[in-house]
Each structure stands twice: as C-alpha cells, then as structure tokens.
Amino acid sequence: MSDQPLTEAEIELALSDLPGWTHARDRLECTWTFDGHLQALAAATGVGLLSERRDHHADLAINYNKLTVSVTTHSAGNKVSAKDTDLARAVSDLLD
Ligand SMILES: C[C@H](O)[C@H](O)[C@H]1CNC2=NC(N)=NC(=O)C2=N1
C-alpha cells in the first residue's frame, strides 16, 4: 500500500465513509467511549495488535473510559496516506 501523502480531496472522500473520524494537523483521529477504564484498555490492546499485524501503528491515548486513536504516516513526512485511511477503517470495523 502506498505511503504517499493523500490530497485533501482524497482524505475528505475517505472520511465520508469513516463516521466519527476527523482530519486535523495531518492526522486522522477518532474517540470511542466505553463503559469503563478496563474496556478502554482492552480496546487499546486490540488496536495495538491490529496495528502490529499491519506494521502501521496508531497513536493511542486513554482518558479513563475514552480511547482516542490517531494515525499519520511517518514515512510520508507525517502526512496522511492510504495506510492511515486503511488502518482507520480496520479500527472502526473492530470497535464500532
Ligand atoms: C520499519 C517499519 O515498517 C516502519 O517504521 C513503519 C512502522 N510503523 C509505522 N507507523 C506509522 N504510523 N507510520 C509509519 O510510517 C510506520 N512505519
């Protein structure tokens, strides 16, 4: 999969099929809210395993029962690439 930066139009098109995800500061980001902290921790582990399988890693932040997942491509100069839209879709498939 290409790690070339996507254009703004390409990102907007991808986001139209990724409910909850936003694009800001050259990253895609989405936050999930769970019943409690342990559920957020378990979800983060799932995203970590998924990222490891793809060799493309999301940044994860937990705030009690909320998990924020954000993705950018280091090898694209920290811009959004198809690797990010693809990972975002996989994370949504896992957590939605
Ligand atoms: C060597 C390894 O494939 C690369 O460093 C991968 C690993 N995970 C990565 N994760 C992210 N988010 N961006 C990358 O460019 C990236 N590159």
The ligand as a MOL file (V3000), in Angstrom:
LIG
                    3D

  0  0  0     0  0            999 V3000
M  V30 BEGIN CTAB
M  V30 COUNTS 17 18 0 0 0
M  V30 BEGIN ATOM
M  V30 1 C 10.0760 -0.2590 9.5810 0
M  V30 2 C 8.5940 -0.1300 9.7540 0
M  V30 3 O 7.9370 -0.8300 8.7540 0
M  V30 4 C 8.1520 1.3270 9.7060 0
M  V30 5 O 8.9060 2.0770 10.6230 0
M  V30 6 C 6.6870 1.5030 9.9460 0
M  V30 7 C 6.2350 1.0320 11.3060 0
M  V30 8 N 5.0060 1.6940 11.7590 0
M  V30 9 C 4.6260 2.8850 11.2710 0
M  V30 10 N 3.5840 3.5040 11.7850 0
M  V30 11 C 3.1960 4.7020 11.3540 0
M  V30 12 N 2.1540 5.3040 11.9150 0
M  V30 13 N 3.8580 5.3130 10.3450 0
M  V30 14 C 4.9050 4.7510 9.7330 0
M  V30 15 O 5.4580 5.3450 8.7850 0
M  V30 16 C 5.3260 3.4770 10.1970 0
M  V30 17 N 6.3410 2.8560 9.6470 0
M  V30 END ATOM
M  V30 BEGIN BOND
M  V30 1 1 1 2
M  V30 2 1 2 3
M  V30 3 1 2 4
M  V30 4 1 4 5
M  V30 5 1 4 6
M  V30 6 1 6 7
M  V30 7 1 6 17
M  V30 8 1 7 8
M  V30 9 1 8 9
M  V30 10 2 9 10
M  V30 11 1 9 16
M  V30 12 1 10 11
M  V30 13 1 11 12
M  V30 14 2 11 13
M  V30 15 1 13 14
M  V30 16 2 14 15
M  V30 17 1 14 16
M  V30 18 2 16 17
M  V30 END BOND
M  V30 END CTAB
M  END
